[in-house]
Amino acid sequence: MALLLCSAVAACSATSGWIQAIGSDPVILVHTGGDTGAVGIESRLAYHAASKCVVLQAGDGINIPIWPPGTEPIVVDGRRGVDVKGVGSFLDGDRVQLGGNAADEKMVPSDADVRRCTGLPGRQKLIVVGQVRR
């Protein structure tokens, strides 16, 4: 099993306020911490090939997760996903249970690396993730 982790070096992350875009393929968004609430969300992780972003399937559209600090983008046997610190790995197609809240669109920085994921067609919500479970 091949496992790749993108380390937090300048080539792999772009910082813009409270959100960082981390990785190049896949790209994930990670927040800097703080209270995120605990609304329960069950979803399926998906890989959006055109943008290279990891997203959550939501009916006919997608939600964009903003993962907790310490989360890293991964590739395992060609499947893209995330490794959530203290919880484990989730790959394209895996079910995931999240606790979090929707982010206010006005709070999202205009940084191009962040907008690469937040500006996707069919996007419904930005979810600031605080808790992750299987």
N, CA, C and O atoms as CSV, one atom per row, in Angstrom:
chain,resi,resn,atom,element,x,y,z
A,1,MET,N,N,0.848,-1.177,0.000
A,1,MET,CA,C,0.000,0.000,0.000
A,1,MET,C,C,0.893,1.239,0.000
A,1,MET,O,O,1.742,1.403,0.876
A,2,ALA,N,N,0.694,2.099,-0.979
A,2,ALA,CA,C,1.480,3.323,-1.063
A,2,ALA,C,C,0.760,4.423,-0.302
A,2,ALA,O,O,-0.436,4.634,-0.499
A,3,LEU,N,N,1.472,5.120,0.558
A,3,LEU,CA,C,0.888,6.197,1.352
A,3,LEU,C,C,1.761,7.424,1.202
A,3,LEU,O,O,2.960,7.378,1.477
A,4,LEU,N,N,1.162,8.527,0.763
A,4,LEU,CA,C,1.889,9.779,0.622
A,4,LEU,C,C,1.259,10.810,1.533
A,4,LEU,O,O,0.037,10.958,1.547
A,5,LEU,N,N,2.062,11.517,2.288
A,5,LEU,CA,C,1.590,12.625,3.116
A,5,LEU,C,C,2.282,13.888,2.651
A,5,LEU,O,O,3.475,13.865,2.351
A,6,CYS,N,N,1.561,14.979,2.587
A,6,CYS,CA,C,2.160,16.251,2.230
A,6,CYS,C,C,2.554,16.951,3.517
A,6,CYS,O,O,1.692,17.257,4.342
A,7,SER,N,N,3.822,17.206,3.701
A,7,SER,CA,C,4.259,17.884,4.920
A,7,SER,C,C,3.940,19.364,4.833
A,7,SER,O,O,3.706,19.902,3.751
A,8,ALA,N,N,3.935,20.009,5.979
A,8,ALA,CA,C,3.575,21.427,6.039
A,8,ALA,C,C,4.779,22.291,5.686
A,8,ALA,O,O,5.352,22.959,6.547
A,9,VAL,N,N,5.150,22.271,4.431
A,9,VAL,CA,C,6.223,23.125,3.940
A,9,VAL,C,C,5.620,24.106,2.960
A,9,VAL,O,O,4.499,23.918,2.488
A,10,ALA,N,N,6.360,25.143,2.657
A,10,ALA,CA,C,5.824,26.204,1.816
A,10,ALA,C,C,5.300,25.698,0.478
A,10,ALA,O,O,4.310,26.229,-0.025
A,11,ALA,N,N,5.924,24.705,-0.102
A,11,ALA,CA,C,5.491,24.198,-1.400
A,11,ALA,C,C,4.158,23.473,-1.327
A,11,ALA,O,O,3.497,23.305,-2.352
A,12,CYS,N,N,3.751,23.044,-0.151
A,12,CYS,CA,C,2.533,22.250,-0.018
A,12,CYS,C,C,1.370,23.008,0.586
A,12,CYS,O,O,0.244,22.514,0.539
A,13,SER,N,N,1.589,24.178,1.149
A,13,SER,CA,C,0.471,24.854,1.795
A,13,SER,C,C,0.472,26.337,1.484
A,13,SER,O,O,1.514,26.952,1.260
A,14,ALA,N,N,-0.722,26.887,1.477
A,14,ALA,CA,C,-0.887,28.322,1.298
A,14,ALA,C,C,-1.752,28.808,2.446
A,14,ALA,O,O,-2.865,28.314,2.631
A,15,THR,N,N,-1.265,29.763,3.215
A,15,THR,CA,C,-1.989,30.244,4.384
A,15,THR,C,C,-2.737,31.519,4.040
A,15,THR,O,O,-2.188,32.407,3.389
A,16,SER,N,N,-3.984,31.615,4.473
A,16,SER,CA,C,-4.769,32.815,4.256
A,16,SER,C,C,-5.737,32.976,5.420
A,16,SER,O,O,-6.859,32.470,5.379
A,17,GLY,N,N,-5.297,33.689,6.465
A,17,GLY,CA,C,-6.159,33.895,7.612
A,17,GLY,C,C,-6.399,32.615,8.374
A,17,GLY,O,O,-5.452,31.938,8.773
A,18,TRP,N,N,-7.656,32.278,8.580
A,18,TRP,CA,C,-8.004,31.126,9.409
A,18,TRP,C,C,-8.100,29.817,8.628
A,18,TRP,O,O,-8.338,28.762,9.216
A,19,ILE,N,N,-7.917,29.876,7.310
A,19,ILE,CA,C,-7.966,28.674,6.472
A,19,ILE,C,C,-6.643,28.515,5.734
A,19,ILE,O,O,-6.075,29.489,5.240
A,20,GLN,N,N,-6.156,27.270,5.665
A,20,GLN,CA,C,-4.991,26.939,4.849
A,20,GLN,C,C,-5.421,25.960,3.776
A,20,GLN,O,O,-6.191,25.038,4.045
A,21,ALA,N,N,-4.925,26.156,2.552
A,21,ALA,CA,C,-5.056,25.156,1.498
A,21,ALA,C,C,-3.778,24.333,1.559
A,21,ALA,O,O,-2.682,24.878,1.422
A,22,ILE,N,N,-3.909,23.017,1.765
A,22,ILE,CA,C,-2.747,22.147,1.936
A,22,ILE,C,C,-2.752,21.083,0.848
A,22,ILE,O,O,-3.791,20.498,0.542
A,23,GLY,N,N,-1.583,20.839,0.269
A,23,GLY,CA,C,-1.424,19.796,-0.734
A,23,GLY,C,C,-1.552,20.325,-2.145
A,23,GLY,O,O,-1.891,21.486,-2.373
A,24,SER,N,N,-1.270,19.436,-3.088
A,24,SER,CA,C,-1.416,19.799,-4.496
A,24,SER,C,C,-2.333,18.821,-5.221
A,24,SER,O,O,-3.059,19.227,-6.130
A,25,ASP,N,N,-2.321,17.559,-4.850
A,25,ASP,CA,C,-3.213,16.555,-5.425
A,25,ASP,C,C,-3.269,15.353,-4.499
A,25,ASP,O,O,-2.500,14.405,-4.654
A,26,PRO,N,N,-4.183,15.393,-3.532
A,26,PRO,CA,C,-5.340,16.267,-3.409
A,26,PRO,C,C,-5.035,17.544,-2.631
A,26,PRO,O,O,-4.027,17.659,-1.934
A,27,VAL,N,N,-5.955,18.496,-2.782
A,27,VAL,CA,C,-5.936,19.735,-2.006
A,27,VAL,C,C,-7.019,19.610,-0.939
A,27,VAL,O,O,-8.135,19.177,-1.225
A,28,ILE,N,N,-6.682,19.992,0.294
A,28,ILE,CA,C,-7.689,20.060,1.358
A,28,ILE,C,C,-7.600,21.429,2.017
A,28,ILE,O,O,-6.567,22.096,1.948
A,29,LEU,N,N,-8.685,21.841,2.652
A,29,LEU,CA,C,-8.701,23.073,3.437
A,29,LEU,C,C,-8.671,22.691,4.906
A,29,LEU,O,O,-9.379,21.779,5.333
A,30,VAL,N,N,-7.843,23.396,5.685
A,30,VAL,CA,C,-7.684,23.136,7.113
A,30,VAL,C,C,-7.832,24.463,7.844
A,30,VAL,O,O,-7.267,25.471,7.421
A,31,HIS,N,N,-8.593,24.469,8.949
A,31,HIS,CA,C,-8.749,25.703,9.731
A,31,HIS,C,C,-7.744,25.732,10.877
A,31,HIS,O,O,-7.101,24.729,11.184
A,32,THR,N,N,-7.622,26.889,11.498
A,32,THR,CA,C,-6.613,27.090,12.538
A,32,THR,C,C,-7.092,26.713,13.933
A,32,THR,O,O,-6.319,26.803,14.887
A,33,GLY,N,N,-8.336,26.298,14.075
A,33,GLY,CA,C,-8.842,25.879,15.381
A,33,GLY,C,C,-9.928,26.797,15.884
A,33,GLY,O,O,-10.378,27.698,15.176
A,34,GLY,N,N,-10.347,26.559,17.118
A,34,GLY,CA,C,-11.409,27.353,17.717
A,34,GLY,C,C,-12.696,26.557,17.795
A,34,GLY,O,O,-12.745,25.402,17.373
A,35,ASP,N,N,-13.740,27.172,18.334
A,35,ASP,CA,C,-15.025,26.513,18.522
A,35,ASP,C,C,-15.720,26.344,17.179
A,35,ASP,O,O,-15.933,27.317,16.456
A,36,THR,N,N,-16.073,25.112,16.851
A,36,THR,CA,C,-16.728,24.839,15.572
A,36,THR,C,C,-18.142,24.319,15.739
A,36,THR,O,O,-18.820,24.057,14.745
A,37,GLY,N,N,-18.600,24.164,16.965
A,37,GLY,CA,C,-19.926,23.603,17.177
A,37,GLY,C,C,-19.908,22.098,16.966
A,37,GLY,O,O,-18.852,21.507,16.742
A,38,ALA,N,N,-21.077,21.482,17.039
A,38,ALA,CA,C,-21.099,20.023,16.951
A,38,ALA,C,C,-22.327,19.491,16.228
A,38,ALA,O,O,-22.850,18.443,16.608
A,39,VAL,N,N,-22.800,20.179,15.200
A,39,VAL,CA,C,-23.925,19.681,14.425
A,39,VAL,C,C,-23.482,18.411,13.714
A,39,VAL,O,O,-22.447,18.407,13.048
A,40,GLY,N,N,-24.252,17.327,13.846
A,40,GLY,CA,C,-23.875,16.048,13.248
A,40,GLY,C,C,-24.162,15.990,11.758
A,40,GLY,O,O,-25.258,16.326,11.309
A,41,ILE,N,N,-23.169,15.562,11.002
A,41,ILE,CA,C,-23.287,15.440,9.553
A,41,ILE,C,C,-22.708,14.088,9.167
A,41,ILE,O,O,-21.582,13.762,9.542
A,42,GLU,N,N,-23.474,13.301,8.421
A,42,GLU,CA,C,-22.923,12.063,7.873
A,42,GLU,C,C,-22.854,12.235,6.368
A,42,GLU,O,O,-23.824,12.659,5.738
A,43,SER,N,N,-21.709,11.905,5.794
A,43,SER,CA,C,-21.514,12.135,4.370
A,43,SER,C,C,-20.550,11.103,3.808
A,43,SER,O,O,-20.054,10.233,4.524
A,44,ARG,N,N,-20.298,11.219,2.520
A,44,ARG,CA,C,-19.332,10.364,1.844
A,44,ARG,C,C,-18.241,11.266,1.265
A,44,ARG,O,O,-18.527,12.254,0.590
A,45,LEU,N,N,-16.989,10.907,1.541
A,45,LEU,CA,C,-15.861,11.661,1.016
A,45,LEU,C,C,-15.769,11.437,-0.492
A,45,LEU,O,O,-16.004,10.330,-0.976
A,46,ALA,N,N,-15.429,12.481,-1.223
A,46,ALA,CA,C,-15.291,12.378,-2.675
A,46,ALA,C,C,-14.100,13.206,-3.129
A,46,ALA,O,O,-13.688,14.152,-2.458
A,47,TYR,N,N,-13.561,12.837,-4.269
A,47,TYR,CA,C,-12.444,13.565,-4.873
A,47,TYR,C,C,-12.977,14.270,-6.106
A,47,TYR,O,O,-13.523,13.628,-7.003
A,48,HIS,N,N,-12.822,15.591,-6.158
A,48,HIS,CA,C,-13.254,16.401,-7.296
A,48,HIS,C,C,-12.053,16.544,-8.224
A,48,HIS,O,O,-11.179,17.378,-7.987
A,49,ALA,N,N,-12.008,15.733,-9.278
A,49,ALA,CA,C,-10.819,15.623,-10.129
A,49,ALA,C,C,-10.428,16.934,-10.806
A,49,ALA,O,O,-9.238,17.228,-10.918
A,50,ALA,N,N,-11.388,17.723,-11.255
A,50,ALA,CA,C,-11.061,18.957,-11.973
A,50,ALA,C,C,-10.297,19.948,-11.096
A,50,ALA,O,O,-9.370,20.609,-11.565
A,51,SER,N,N,-10.685,20.051,-9.826
A,51,SER,CA,C,-10.027,20.994,-8.914
A,51,SER,C,C,-8.960,20.326,-8.064
A,51,SER,O,O,-8.115,20.999,-7.473
A,52,LYS,N,N,-9.000,18.995,-8.003
A,52,LYS,CA,C,-8.119,18.183,-7.155
A,52,LYS,C,C,-8.428,18.353,-5.665
A,52,LYS,O,O,-7.574,18.087,-4.820
A,53,CYS,N,N,-9.655,18.800,-5.343
A,53,CYS,CA,C,-10.058,19.024,-3.955
A,53,CYS,C,C,-10.811,17.818,-3.395
A,53,CYS,O,O,-11.528,17.129,-4.120
A,54,VAL,N,N,-10.638,17.576,-2.102
A,54,VAL,CA,C,-11.416,16.567,-1.385
A,54,VAL,C,C,-12.682,17.256,-0.883
A,54,VAL,O,O,-12.612,18.283,-0.209
A,55,VAL,N,N,-13.846,16.680,-1.219
A,55,VAL,CA,C,-15.137,17.286,-0.896
A,55,VAL,C,C,-16.030,16.252,-0.209
A,55,VAL,O,O,-15.635,15.100,-0.027
A,56,LEU,N,N,-17.229,16.675,0.169
A,56,LEU,CA,C,-18.241,15.788,0.747
A,56,LEU,C,C,-19.434,15.744,-0.197
A,56,LEU,O,O,-19.929,16.794,-0.609
A,57,GLN,N,N,-19.902,14.561,-0.545
A,57,GLN,CA,C,-21.094,14.442,-1.376
A,57,GLN,C,C,-22.303,14.873,-0.566
A,57,GLN,O,O,-22.445,14.509,0.601
A,58,ALA,N,N,-23.177,15.654,-1.199
A,58,ALA,CA,C,-24.370,16.160,-0.521
A,58,ALA,C,C,-25.525,16.160,-1.509
A,58,ALA,O,O,-25.784,17.174,-2.157
A,59,GLY,N,N,-26.222,15.036,-1.633
A,59,GLY,CA,C,-27.328,14.955,-2.585
A,59,GLY,C,C,-26.825,15.196,-3.992
A,59,GLY,O,O,-25.942,14.489,-4.478
A,60,ASP,N,N,-27.392,16.203,-4.647
A,60,ASP,CA,C,-26.990,16.530,-6.016
A,60,ASP,C,C,-25.787,17.455,-6.080
A,60,ASP,O,O,-25.313,17.770,-7.172
A,61,GLY,N,N,-25.285,17.893,-4.940
A,61,GLY,CA,C,-24.171,18.833,-4.929
A,61,GLY,C,C,-23.053,18.349,-4.035
A,61,GLY,O,O,-22.934,17.161,-3.735
A,62,ILE,N,N,-22.239,19.297,-3.619
A,62,ILE,CA,C,-21.111,18.977,-2.746
A,62,ILE,C,C,-21.012,20.007,-1.631
A,62,ILE,O,O,-21.400,21.164,-1.796
A,63,ASN,N,N,-20.489,19.569,-0.502
A,63,ASN,CA,C,-20.107,20.468,0.582
A,63,ASN,C,C,-18.594,20.468,0.651
A,63,ASN,O,O,-17.953,19.465,0.340
A,64,ILE,N,N,-18.025,21.584,1.056
A,64,ILE,CA,C,-16.578,21.708,1.167
A,64,ILE,C,C,-16.200,21.647,2.642
A,64,ILE,O,O,-16.558,22.539,3.410
A,65,PRO,N,N,-15.476,20.595,3.046
A,65,PRO,CA,C,-15.043,20.511,4.441
A,65,PRO,C,C,-13.814,21.378,4.695
A,65,PRO,O,O,-12.895,21.429,3.878
A,66,ILE,N,N,-13.812,22.049,5.824
A,66,ILE,CA,C,-12.626,22.771,6.296
A,66,ILE,C,C,-12.194,21.993,7.534
A,66,ILE,O,O,-12.758,22.153,8.616
A,67,TRP,N,N,-11.184,21.151,7.351
A,67,TRP,CA,C,-10.779,20.135,8.324
A,67,TRP,C,C,-10.105,20.735,9.554
A,67,TRP,O,O,-9.592,21.853,9.497
A,68,PRO,N,N,-10.103,19.991,10.678
A,68,PRO,CA,C,-9.435,20.473,11.893
A,68,PRO,C,C,-7.916,20.507,11.735
A,68,PRO,O,O,-7.362,19.818,10.879
A,69,PRO,N,N,-7.243,21.310,12.565
A,69,PRO,CA,C,-5.780,21.393,12.512
A,69,PRO,C,C,-5.145,20.006,12.615
A,69,PRO,O,O,-5.633,19.137,13.338
A,70,GLY,N,N,-4.061,19.819,11.884
A,70,GLY,CA,C,-3.339,18.548,11.906
A,70,GLY,C,C,-3.781,17.569,10.839
A,70,GLY,O,O,-3.140,16.535,10.651
A,71,THR,N,N,-4.869,17.870,10.130
A,71,THR,CA,C,-5.337,16.998,9.049
A,71,THR,C,C,-4.412,17.162,7.845
A,71,THR,O,O,-4.001,18.274,7.515
A,72,GLU,N,N,-4.089,16.045,7.193
A,72,GLU,CA,C,-3.171,16.042,6.046
A,72,GLU,C,C,-3.824,15.376,4.835
A,72,GLU,O,O,-4.594,14.428,4.992
A,73,PRO,N,N,-3.521,15.865,3.625
A,73,PRO,CA,C,-3.985,15.179,2.416
A,73,PRO,C,C,-3.167,13.909,2.205
A,73,PRO,O,O,-1.969,13.886,2.486
A,74,ILE,N,N,-3.818,12.842,1.705
A,74,ILE,CA,C,-3.109,11.582,1.469
A,74,ILE,C,C,-3.544,10.953,0.147
A,74,ILE,O,O,-4.598,11.270,-0.403
A,75,VAL,N,N,-2.695,10.053,-0.340
A,75,VAL,CA,C,-3.018,9.194,-1.475
A,75,VAL,C,C,-2.637,7.778,-1.062
A,75,VAL,O,O,-1.493,7.526,-0.683
A,76,VAL,N,N,-3.595,6.851,-1.135
A,76,VAL,CA,C,-3.354,5.451,-0.792
A,76,VAL,C,C,-3.831,4.604,-1.972
A,76,VAL,O,O,-5.016,4.598,-2.304
A,77,ASP,N,N,-2.909,3.901,-2.591
A,77,ASP,CA,C,-3.247,3.050,-3.742
A,77,ASP,C,C,-4.071,3.799,-4.784
A,77,ASP,O,O,-5.024,3.250,-5.337
A,78,GLY,N,N,-3.706,5.044,-5.049
A,78,GLY,CA,C,-4.381,5.851,-6.058
A,78,GLY,C,C,-5.650,6.543,-5.592
A,78,GLY,O,O,-6.207,7.354,-6.332
A,79,ARG,N,N,-6.123,6.248,-4.387
A,79,ARG,CA,C,-7.318,6.908,-3.843
A,79,ARG,C,C,-6.888,8.095,-2.991
A,79,ARG,O,O,-5.979,7.984,-2.168
A,80,ARG,N,N,-7.547,9.227,-3.194
A,80,ARG,CA,C,-7.209,10.437,-2.463
A,80,ARG,C,C,-8.137,10.609,-1.266
A,80,ARG,O,O,-9.276,10.142,-1.260
A,81,GLY,N,N,-7.608,11.298,-0.249
A,81,GLY,CA,C,-8.401,11.524,0.949
A,81,GLY,C,C,-7.649,12.329,1.977
A,81,GLY,O,O,-6.793,13.148,1.644
A,82,VAL,N,N,-7.983,12.084,3.252
A,82,VAL,CA,C,-7.395,12.837,4.357
A,82,VAL,C,C,-6.974,11.897,5.473
A,82,VAL,O,O,-7.554,10.828,5.658
A,83,ASP,N,N,-5.960,12.311,6.209
A,83,ASP,CA,C,-5.571,11.648,7.451
A,83,ASP,C,C,-5.856,12.651,8.561
A,83,ASP,O,O,-5.183,13.677,8.666
A,84,VAL,N,N,-6.854,12.354,9.387
A,84,VAL,CA,C,-7.269,13.256,10.458
A,84,VAL,C,C,-6.504,12.879,11.719
A,84,VAL,O,O,-6.589,11.748,12.199
A,85,LYS,N,N,-5.758,13.838,12.245
A,85,LYS,CA,C,-4.920,13.606,13.423
A,85,LYS,C,C,-5.744,13.007,14.563
A,85,LYS,O,O,-6.776,13.551,14.956
A,86,GLY,N,N,-5.267,11.879,15.082
A,86,GLY,CA,C,-5.916,11.228,16.205
A,86,GLY,C,C,-7.132,10.385,15.854
A,86,GLY,O,O,-7.705,9.737,16.730
A,87,VAL,N,N,-7.539,10.381,14.575
A,87,VAL,CA,C,-8.727,9.630,14.162
A,87,VAL,C,C,-8.371,8.562,13.129
A,87,VAL,O,O,-8.763,7.404,13.270
A,88,GLY,N,N,-7.624,8.952,12.089
A,88,GLY,CA,C,-7.243,8.004,11.045
A,88,GLY,C,C,-7.522,8.528,9.656
A,88,GLY,O,O,-7.815,9.707,9.461
A,89,SER,N,N,-7.424,7.626,8.692
A,89,SER,CA,C,-7.532,7.981,7.281
A,89,SER,C,C,-8.931,7.728,6.732
A,89,SER,O,O,-9.606,6.768,7.104
A,90,PHE,N,N,-9.342,8.622,5.834
A,90,PHE,CA,C,-10.595,8.501,5.096
A,90,PHE,C,C,-10.263,8.759,3.636
A,90,PHE,O,O,-9.583,9.732,3.310
A,91,LEU,N,N,-10.743,7.883,2.755
A,91,LEU,CA,C,-10.428,7.976,1.336
A,91,LEU,C,C,-11.691,8.174,0.509
A,91,LEU,O,O,-12.805,7.965,0.990
A,92,ASP,N,N,-11.498,8.582,-0.739
A,92,ASP,CA,C,-12.583,8.776,-1.690
A,92,ASP,C,C,-13.549,7.592,-1.629
A,92,ASP,O,O,-13.147,6.445,-1.826
A,93,GLY,N,N,-14.822,7.875,-1.354
A,93,GLY,CA,C,-15.842,6.838,-1.268
A,93,GLY,C,C,-16.167,6.395,0.146
A,93,GLY,O,O,-17.197,5.759,0.367
A,94,ASP,N,N,-15.307,6.719,1.115
A,94,ASP,CA,C,-15.541,6.322,2.508
A,94,ASP,C,C,-16.631,7.178,3.150
A,94,ASP,O,O,-16.758,8.367,2.856
A,95,ARG,N,N,-17.409,6.558,4.027
A,95,ARG,CA,C,-18.374,7.292,4.850
A,95,ARG,C,C,-17.633,7.954,5.998
A,95,ARG,O,O,-16.680,7.395,6.542
A,96,VAL,N,N,-18.081,9.154,6.363
A,96,VAL,CA,C,-17.464,9.881,7.465
A,96,VAL,C,C,-18.562,10.599,8.245
A,96,VAL,O,O,-19.516,11.109,7.659
A,97,GLN,N,N,-18.422,10.636,9.570
A,97,GLN,CA,C,-19.339,11.377,10.431
A,97,GLN,C,C,-18.591,12.583,10.977
A,97,GLN,O,O,-17.505,12.459,11.542
A,98,LEU,N,N,-19.191,13.746,10.795
A,98,LEU,CA,C,-18.539,14.997,11.171
A,98,LEU,C,C,-19.384,15.758,12.174
A,98,LEU,O,O,-20.610,15.650,12.183
A,99,GLY,N,N,-18.718,16.524,13.015
A,99,GLY,CA,C,-19.365,17.505,13.865
A,99,GLY,C,C,-18.799,18.857,13.479
A,99,GLY,O,O,-17.581,19.035,13.440
A,100,GLY,N,N,-19.663,19.799,13.197
A,100,GLY,CA,C,-19.183,21.114,12.783
A,100,GLY,C,C,-20.341,22.030,12.456
A,100,GLY,O,O,-21.497,21.717,12.745
A,101,ASN,N,N,-20.029,23.150,11.859
A,101,ASN,CA,C,-21.026,24.147,11.481
A,101,ASN,C,C,-20.705,24.715,10.117
A,101,ASN,O,O,-19.568,24.647,9.649
A,102,ALA,N,N,-21.723,25.277,9.485
A,102,ALA,CA,C,-21.519,25.949,8.206
A,102,ALA,C,C,-20.732,27.239,8.434
A,102,ALA,O,O,-20.952,27.949,9.415
A,103,ALA,N,N,-19.822,27.527,7.522
A,103,ALA,CA,C,-19.032,28.762,7.592
A,103,ALA,C,C,-19.776,29.876,6.874
A,103,ALA,O,O,-20.468,29.641,5.883
A,104,ASP,N,N,-19.627,31.075,7.380
A,104,ASP,CA,C,-20.172,32.259,6.728
A,104,ASP,C,C,-19.301,32.561,5.510
A,104,ASP,O,O,-18.089,32.736,5.634
A,105,GLU,N,N,-19.917,32.618,4.351
A,105,GLU,CA,C,-19.197,32.858,3.094
A,105,GLU,C,C,-18.318,34.111,3.165
A,105,GLU,O,O,-17.245,34.151,2.563
A,106,LYS,N,N,-18.771,35.131,3.897
A,106,LYS,CA,C,-18.011,36.384,3.989
A,106,LYS,C,C,-16.697,36.218,4.746
A,106,LYS,O,O,-15.802,37.055,4.628
A,107,MET,N,N,-16.577,35.137,5.525
A,107,MET,CA,C,-15.356,34.912,6.305
A,107,MET,C,C,-14.276,34.188,5.507
A,107,MET,O,O,-13.141,34.074,5.971
A,108,VAL,N,N,-14.609,33.699,4.321
A,108,VAL,CA,C,-13.655,32.932,3.524
A,108,VAL,C,C,-12.725,33.888,2.795
A,108,VAL,O,O,-13.186,34.776,2.078
A,109,PRO,N,N,-11.413,33.715,2.972
A,109,PRO,CA,C,-10.459,34.595,2.309
A,109,PRO,C,C,-10.520,34.457,0.794
A,109,PRO,O,O,-10.946,33.428,0.271
A,110,SER,N,N,-10.092,35.501,0.098
A,110,SER,CA,C,-10.135,35.497,-1.367
A,110,SER,C,C,-8.898,34.865,-1.989
A,110,SER,O,O,-8.748,34.888,-3.210
A,111,ASP,N,N,-8.020,34.309,-1.186
A,111,ASP,CA,C,-6.805,33.650,-1.661
A,111,ASP,C,C,-7.147,32.602,-2.726
A,111,ASP,O,O,-8.064,31.803,-2.539
A,112,ALA,N,N,-6.414,32.607,-3.836
A,112,ALA,CA,C,-6.708,31.716,-4.966
A,112,ALA,C,C,-6.625,30.244,-4.588
A,112,ALA,O,O,-7.432,29.445,-5.065
A,113,ASP,N,N,-5.667,29.865,-3.742
A,113,ASP,CA,C,-5.536,28.462,-3.353
A,113,ASP,C,C,-6.740,27.988,-2.549
A,113,ASP,O,O,-7.172,26.845,-2.700
A,114,VAL,N,N,-7.287,28.852,-1.697
A,114,VAL,CA,C,-8.479,28.506,-0.923
A,114,VAL,C,C,-9.699,28.492,-1.845
A,114,VAL,O,O,-10.515,27.573,-1.771
A,115,ARG,N,N,-9.831,29.497,-2.711
A,115,ARG,CA,C,-10.982,29.605,-3.617
A,115,ARG,C,C,-11.021,28.468,-4.640
A,115,ARG,O,O,-12.077,28.167,-5.196
A,116,ARG,N,N,-9.889,27.847,-4.884
A,116,ARG,CA,C,-9.828,26.686,-5.785
A,116,ARG,C,C,-10.844,25.625,-5.339
A,116,ARG,O,O,-11.467,24.968,-6.173
A,117,CYS,N,N,-11.004,25.466,-4.030
A,117,CYS,CA,C,-11.960,24.490,-3.495
A,117,CYS,C,C,-13.309,25.112,-3.153
A,117,CYS,O,O,-14.341,24.473,-3.358
A,118,THR,N,N,-13.330,26.345,-2.638
A,118,THR,CA,C,-14.599,26.929,-2.194
A,118,THR,C,C,-15.445,27.440,-3.350
A,118,THR,O,O,-16.649,27.637,-3.187
A,119,GLY,N,N,-14.846,27.658,-4.509
A,119,GLY,CA,C,-15.590,28.202,-5.646
A,119,GLY,C,C,-16.101,27.159,-6.622
A,119,GLY,O,O,-16.403,27.493,-7.767
A,120,LEU,N,N,-16.209,25.905,-6.203
A,120,LEU,CA,C,-16.617,24.832,-7.112
A,120,LEU,C,C,-18.090,24.932,-7.494
A,120,LEU,O,O,-18.918,25.310,-6.666
A,121,PRO,N,N,-18.428,24.594,-8.752
A,121,PRO,CA,C,-19.840,24.550,-9.140
A,121,PRO,C,C,-20.561,23.436,-8.382
A,121,PRO,O,O,-19.989,22.374,-8.134
A,122,GLY,N,N,-21.799,23.681,-8.021
A,122,GLY,CA,C,-22.574,22.681,-7.291
A,122,GLY,C,C,-22.326,22.697,-5.794
A,122,GLY,O,O,-22.882,21.884,-5.056
A,123,ARG,N,N,-21.480,23.633,-5.344
A,123,ARG,CA,C,-21.185,23.700,-3.911
A,123,ARG,C,C,-22.401,24.205,-3.160
A,123,ARG,O,O,-23.043,25.172,-3.569
A,124,GLN,N,N,-22.712,23.536,-2.052
A,124,GLN,CA,C,-23.846,23.938,-1.234
A,124,GLN,C,C,-23.403,24.674,0.026
A,124,GLN,O,O,-23.860,25.786,0.288
A,125,LYS,N,N,-22.509,24.054,0.812
A,125,LYS,CA,C,-22.084,24.669,2.077
A,125,LYS,C,C,-20.594,24.480,2.294
A,125,LYS,O,O,-19.976,23.554,1.768
A,126,LEU,N,N,-20.039,25.386,3.085
A,126,LEU,CA,C,-18.692,25.233,3.621
A,126,LEU,C,C,-18.875,24.741,5.048
A,126,LEU,O,O,-19.571,25.382,5.835
A,127,ILE,N,N,-18.264,23.614,5.394
A,127,ILE,CA,C,-18.438,23.019,6.717
A,127,ILE,C,C,-17.135,23.121,7.499
A,127,ILE,O,O,-16.131,22.520,7.115
A,128,VAL,N,N,-17.143,23.883,8.599
A,128,VAL,CA,C,-15.984,23.961,9.485
A,128,VAL,C,C,-16.072,22.757,10.417
A,128,VAL,O,O,-16.932,22.703,11.296
A,129,VAL,N,N,-15.176,21.795,10.218
A,129,VAL,CA,C,-15.228,20.511,10.911
A,129,VAL,C,C,-14.486,20.596,12.242
A,129,VAL,O,O,-13.340,21.045,12.294
A,130,GLY,N,N,-15.143,20.164,13.311
A,130,GLY,CA,C,-14.513,20.127,14.622
A,130,GLY,C,C,-14.261,18.717,15.109
A,130,GLY,O,O,-13.274,18.455,15.796
A,131,GLN,N,N,-15.160,17.801,14.750
A,131,GLN,CA,C,-15.050,16.409,15.190
A,131,GLN,C,C,-15.202,15.496,13.980
A,131,GLN,O,O,-15.972,15.781,13.063
A,132,VAL,N,N,-14.450,14.389,13.994
A,132,VAL,CA,C,-14.528,13.407,12.912
A,132,VAL,C,C,-14.605,12.023,13.540
A,132,VAL,O,O,-13.835,11.691,14.441
A,133,ARG,N,N,-15.554,11.213,13.046
A,133,ARG,CA,C,-15.705,9.833,13.521
A,133,ARG,C,C,-15.973,8.934,12.326
A,133,ARG,O,O,-16.341,9.393,11.244
A,134,ARG,N,N,-15.780,7.649,12.551
A,134,ARG,CA,C,-16.088,6.644,11.516
A,134,ARG,C,C,-17.554,6.302,11.549
A,134,ARG,O,O,-18.014,5.477,10.759
